[in-house]
Amino acid sequence: MSAEAFPKPALRPFLPQDGALLAQIFRDSIAELTREDYDEAQQAAWMASADDETGFTQRLADRLTLVATIAGSPVGFISVKGQDHIDMLYVHPSVARSGVGALLCDAAEKLAHARAATHLTVDASDTARPFFAKRGYLALHRQTVPCGEEWLGNTHMEKHLGSQDMRGLPQ
């Protein structure tokens, strides 16, 4: 058999032309994956934050953003604000629970560690909290954040990336 049942995802840097498609992945992910944790009004307010696609694209461009692709097509993305905060992690519902989110998170953790970050934080939605907990992120506190006319609950979580071994590096 020459074709894989599920092609392996690849990673690449964010490109400005990705903005509209990643905004749609963002909206599709919220609409389909968060139904059990957020009501329709909350989902609508959350999705509306990508309505300004120029602003959404700029937000991704201003951060370290990686895009997961399958057969060259974007299927998910992660953006890291500063050295140590996961700002966004979204995958298309068709690839949810297939390892794409883990691939993106692994890459962000490795890059943060390489950039001398000692930890990564994330404000995880109620839907994403189990994913991050399974990866070793610890819940620090619950919070409620405004989103348009709605309030969304999430959990501020942190993962320690281990000690930095500086031996052998230039001083």
N, C-alpha and C positions, 0 to 999 in steps of 0.2 A: 504494500500500500504506500503510495508516494505522498499523498496529502495527509496532513495532520488533522485529527478530528477538531482540534481547537488550536489554531496557530499561536505560537508564542508571542507575547507582547514585547515590544521594544520601547526604549526611552529615547527622547531627544529633547533639546531645549525648546522653549516656547518661541514661536514666531508671531509677529504682530498679525499676520493674516489668519492665525488660529482663533482670534478673538470671538467672532460670531459663532463658530462651531462649539467652542468651549462654553460660551454662554448658554447654548442650547443643551449641552451635556449637563451643565449646572441645573438648568430648569427641569430637564427630564429626570435627573437623579432625585431632586426634591419631590417632584410630583409623584414618582412611582415608588421611591424607597422609604419615604418618611411618613406614609399614611397612618401607621399605627401609633406614631408618637406626636404628631402635630395635626391640628384641625385644618380644614380647607382655607380659612382666613389666614392662619399663620403661614401655611404653605404659599399662598398667593403673595403675601407681603414679602416673604423670603425670596421667591422667584423674581419678584419685581425689582430686586436689587441688581438684576442683570439686564433690565430694560434699556438702560443707557449703555449700549454695547461699546461705545467709545470709552466711557469711563471704566467699564469692566475690563476692557482690553488694556487700558493704561494701568489699572491696578495689578494685573498679571505681569505687565512689562516692568513695573517698578519693584518686583520681587523676584527671587530665584524661583522660576516656574519650570517644571518639567512636564512633558506631555507623554503619555503612554499611547502607543499606536499598535494596531494589529493590521497587518498587510498594508501598512502605510497610512491608515486612517486613524485619527485621534479617537480614543475611547475613554480617556480619563486624564486628570491632571492634578498636580500638587503645587502649591506655592508656599514659599517660606519667607516670612517677613523678618528682616534683620538676620541675625545669625541663628536664632533659636525659637521661633514661633511658627508653627504650621498655621498658615492663614486659611487655606482652602485645600480640601482633598475631596474630589468628586470623580465618580466613574459612571459611565453610561449604565443604565439598568440591565442592559443585555449582557454585560460582563461582570455584574455584581457577584461577589463570592467566587470569582474565578482566579484570584491571585493578582489582579491588576492593581488593586489598592495596596496590597502588601508590597508589590514591586515598587510602586511609587514611594511608599513610606520607607522602605529599605534604603532607597537611593537618597531620600532627604536626610535620613539619619546618618548615613555614611558621609554625605557632603557636610552636614553640620559638624560632625566629629572631625573631619579633615580641616574645617575652618576654626577649630579649637573651641567649639561650643561644648560645654559640659553637660548640657541637658537640652531637651526640646519640650516646648509647651504646646498645647492645643486647647481651644475652646470647643469641645466635642459636643455635637448635637446628641440628643437622646438616642437617636438611631445609630450614630457612629461610636458612642461610648463603649459598647462591648468590643468592637474592633480594636480600639486603642488599648483597652484594658488587657486584652489577649496579648498585645505586643509589649506589655510591661509598663504602660503609662498608668500612673497612680492618680486617682481623683483627689484634688486638693480642696475644691469647693464648688457648690452649685451656684449658678448665677442666672439672672433673667436679664435679657438685653432687648432694647427697643428695636423694632424692625418695621418701619412705616408706622401704621396705626396699631400694630400688634406687639406683643411681648413674646419672646422665645426663650425657653429654658435650655440651658446647656451646662456642661461641667468643665471647669478648668482642670486640665490634667497635665502631668509632667512625667517625663522619662529621663532618668540619668543615663548618660551615654558612656559612662566609665571614666576612669582616670586617664588623663592625657600623658602619654609617655614622651617626654621631650628630649630624652637622651639621643644623641647623635644628630640632632637638628642644629642648624646654624644659630648661633646666639646673636 
